[in-house]
Amino acid sequence: MLRPVFLTVLIILVVSSIARAVSISMHDKAQTFATWDSLEPDKWSSIWLIKKHIDSNVNIEVRPTGTPLDGYMTFGVPQAKYRRSGNRSTFEALLKGYQQTDPILLRMGKLITQIETTSWNTANDPFAYTIEQNFRYLQDRFNRFDVPVNCYAHFFDVLYVGLQDALSSDELNQMLVIASRNESCANGVVIAQRRPGDRVKELPIEHLLSEIAQGKKVVFVDTREPTEYAKSHIPGAINIPMRNLNDEVYSKLKQADRVISYCVKDFRGYEVARKMLENGVNRVAVMQPHGLSGWRSVGLPLSSPENTANNIVKEQLYRCAKEQQTCLKSTS
């Protein structure tokens, strides 16, 4: 039979051991950056920035959209200290927060912000246009969703060197073309661990128009900010930024035959769609071509302050759904 003093010491040792294990676990968590998976250049350039220029020793985890990130050092998600806000990208928020003064990184930050805040293919800066074109090609090469993490890292490595060498936009384009086609890009240093999640469907706009023509309930969810939504949106679309998703919203959306989540280029649209999917909205998808830019590129009608008769715009959309051959513009 154990003596009381010995038993007390044993209990203290066990409790101390457990506390130490918990403390170590929390410490490891605190040393890990975490974010949600995304197709955005801002997200992957930010991951590259943290690992290559802020702290090469930290771990970075890329988790499915909507996954709880409690206890981690978060970035690029709602409520994170370092996130996209207004006219500043997550990349630029990290530069400011970690007092990065490298002029090349500052230049990259401005370019990334311009890409994230302008419509697809409309950036005034030829460098921003070049970066986005080649970033898109890299994603298309791997079916958008399966780009190896280290191929993203290689892409931004090359971009940094190109800007450092003061290349022209044409010269930079040549470098990025090679980078986006590099077959061995996945063999580099691991910069992040990606946790797999469910994949969101991509549906051609023609398919969605056919569903509308058949009388199916197709709900378009505009994931942008209210000020962006007010300027123009798909007729009948409802405005739901990611931060406003909740159980009540999911319940209502489950009643639709199809839910299409979109933003300008579908970076945010895809993230919101995946969060819906993870919360039981199984008929959610994104458009092809992508987002409001894709919708506009095929000549479909938009609601705007100049066009206040929303029912008329909806009727125009329905006519387009019934007469696709005469309504849609070719994008080839």
Secondary structure by P-SEA (a helix, b strand, c coil): cccaaaaaaaaaaaaaaaaaaaaaaaaaaaabbbbcccccaaaaaaaaaaaccccccbbbbbbccccccccccccccccccccccccccaaaaaaaaaccccaaaaaaaaaaaaaacccccccccaaaaaaaaaaaaaaaaaccccccaaaaaaaaaaaaaaaaacccaaaaaaaaaaaaaccccccccccbbbbbcbbbbbbcaaaaaaaaaaccbbbbbbcccaaaaaaccccbbbbbccccccaaaaaaaaaccbbbbbccccaaaaaaaaaaaaaccccccccccccaaaaaaabbbbbcccccaaaaaaaaaaaaaacccccccccc
